[in-house]
Amino acid sequence: MSEVVFTKMSSKGQIVVPKQLRKLLGFHKGEIFALFGENDTLILKRVEMPSRDEFERLLRWGSEYAKKKGTKRKDVMKAIEEVRSKGG
């Protein structure tokens, strides 16, 4: 991209990605984005959600991996609880 494009935030916290950038980057209505912010920088990254088949494959892989490592459901729940109690 050879030019800087400006936009502003609405009172609802919404930021419009200008049409020329959406077209250039191939962004479409309803797509999902991950956001990362630090200091005065915001990074926006399009995320492609897995298909149902891909999600099920990942779920099977995760279950098999946990089983091989001896990880139990209670171990996972405990780890989640610890992270949540730290505000993460």
C-alpha positions in Angstrom: 0.0 0.0 0.0 1.4 3.3 -1.0 -0.7 5.8 0.9 -1.9 6.4 4.4 -5.7 6.3 5.0 -7.4 7.9 8.0 -10.5 6.8 9.8 -12.0 7.7 13.2 -13.7 5.8 16.0 -17.4 6.3 16.6 -19.0 6.9 20.0 -19.7 3.2 20.2 -16.0 2.3 19.7 -16.4 1.3 16.1 -13.7 1.9 13.5 -14.5 1.8 9.8 -12.0 0.2 7.5 -12.2 2.4 4.4 -13.5 0.8 1.2 -10.2 1.1 -0.6 -8.4 -0.9 2.1 -11.2 -3.5 2.3 -11.0 -4.0 -1.4 -7.2 -4.1 -1.4 -7.1 -6.6 1.5 -10.1 -8.7 0.4 -12.0 -8.0 3.6 -15.7 -8.9 3.5 -18.8 -8.4 5.7 -19.0 -10.9 8.6 -15.4 -11.9 8.7 -13.7 -12.4 12.1 -10.6 -10.5 13.2 -8.2 -10.8 16.1 -7.0 -7.6 17.7 -3.8 -6.9 19.6 -3.1 -3.6 21.2 -0.1 -2.2 23.0 0.7 1.4 23.8 -0.8 3.4 20.9 -0.7 0.6 18.3 -3.5 -1.7 17.3 -3.0 -4.7 15.1 -5.9 -6.2 13.2 -5.6 -9.7 11.8 -8.2 -11.6 9.8 -8.9 -15.0 11.4 -10.3 -17.9 9.4 -12.4 -20.1 11.5 -12.0 -23.8 11.0 -14.7 -25.8 9.3 -16.7 -28.2 11.3 -14.6 -31.1 10.0 -11.3 -29.3 10.8 -12.6 -28.4 14.3 -13.6 -32.0 15.0 -10.1 -33.2 13.8 -8.4 -30.6 16.1 -10.7 -31.8 19.0 -9.7 -35.4 18.4 -6.0 -34.5 18.2 -6.3 -32.5 21.5 -8.1 -35.4 23.2 -5.5 -37.9 22.0 -2.6 -35.6 23.0 -4.1 -35.1 26.5 -4.6 -38.8 26.9 -1.0 -39.6 26.0 0.2 -37.0 28.4 -2.0 -38.2 31.2 -3.9 -34.9 31.4 -7.3 -35.3 33.1 -10.4 -33.0 32.7 -9.9 -31.9 36.3 -6.4 -30.8 35.5 -7.7 -28.6 32.7 -10.4 -27.2 34.8 -7.9 -26.4 37.6 -5.6 -24.6 35.1 -8.5 -22.6 33.8 -9.6 -21.6 37.3 -6.0 -20.5 38.1 -5.8 -18.3 35.0 -9.2 -16.7 35.7 -8.3 -16.0 39.3 -5.2 -14.1 38.1 -7.5 -11.9 35.9 -6.3 -13.6 32.6 
